[in-house]
């Protein structure tokens, strides 16, 4: 069992890890060895995820979520397969932990104080006077 949070635990077999060839530069080595890792997690079929966490996880996953409810992560920055596997699992656990956080409370509407309204209006009139002084002098004399 993998402990994501104290309340959420996932079975080890819920993560499907597959080695694939990495893209990018690397010469002969990158063409011979499958060092990149593709991690798949079936969020829709996972019994360990509460429904509210699952909904937030769908939103956070974005384009990494397939239509079947499977989240796909690819890790290929490291040179070894084991390091890429650890990075992919770590990123997936971070994503699930972020989804497990409760949403922030809604913002309470507040009104500006009377003093702040006066200060704002006073600043506006000062700025208007400064701009009015920039024009041509009027012939009031």
N, C-alpha and C positions, 0 to 999 in steps of 0.2 A: 504494500500500500504506500502511496505517495501522499504525504500530508501537505496539502496546499495551504489551508488555514486550520485553526483548531476545530472548526465545524465541517470543513470539506476535505474529504479524503477520496483519492482516486486509485483504482486498481492499476497495477503495472501494465496490464495487457490492454488498457484503454488507449495507449499511445502506440501507433504503428510507425516504426522507424524503417526507412528504406535508404540504402546507399545509392547515390546517383553520381554521374560524372559532373564535375564542376566546370563552369564556363570561365572564360577569360584566359589571360596569359599563364604560362607555366611550362611550355615546352613539351617534351615527350612525356614527362611525368603526369601531367594533367590528362593526357590522352589515354594513359594506361590504367590509372588508378581511380576508383570511385571514392573520392574523399568527401564529396558534398553529401549532406543528409537531408532527406525530406521527411518531416514529421507530420503525421496526420492524427487528429483528435476528433472523434465523433461527438460533438457537443450535444447534438439532438438526442443521441441514444445513450448518453452517459447517465447512469442512475445516481451518481454521487453529486450531481449539480442541482441545487435548488432552482426553481423556475425563474425567480427574479434575477439570480446570478446568470442564468443561461441567456435571458433577454439582454442584459447589459453586455455579456460576452459577444453576442451576435453583433451588437452595435460597435463594440470596440474592434472586432476582427476586421470589419470592413470588407475589402476586396480579397482578403485571405480566406473568406468563408465561401464554401461551395453551396449550390442549391440544395444539396442533400444534408446540410447542416454539419459538414466536416470542415474543420479549420486546418489549413495546410501552411506549414512554415518550412522554409528552406534555409539551411545554414551552410555556407561555403567559404567563410572568411578564413578559417583555420587550415593548417596544412594536413592535419590528421583527422581521420574519420571519428575517432573517439572524442576529440575536442569539439568537433562540429556537432556531434550528438549531444554532448553536455550543454553546448550553447543553445541548441534548438529546444531542449527540454527546459532549460532555464528561462528562455524567452516565453515559452508556452505557460509555465507556472507564473511568471510575472504578469502575463496577460490575464490569467484566471484570477490571480490575487487582486488585480486592479478592478476586475468586474465584481469581485466579492465585497469591495468597499461599498458602504451604503451611499446613496446619492446625497449631495449636500442639501441642507434644508432650504426651502424656498425663501427668496428674499422678501423681507418685510418692507412694505411701502412706507416711506417716511415723507414728511413735508418739510420744505426749507423753513428755517426760523425767520421771524420778522426781521431780526437784525441782519441776517444774511441777505434777505431781499433788499433791504435798504442799502447795504454795502454794494450789492450788485448794481443797483440803479445809480448810486453815486459814482461808481466807476464808469458806468456808461456815459453819464453826463459830462464827466471830466474828459473822457476820450473824445466826445462830440465837440467840446469846446476847443480842444487841441486841434482837431481837424478843421474846425470853423476858422481858426486863426491862420490857416495855411492859404486861404484864398486871397484874391486881390483886395487891397484896401478899398473900402466903400467911400463914396464922396459925401459923408455926413457933415463935414466941416462947413 
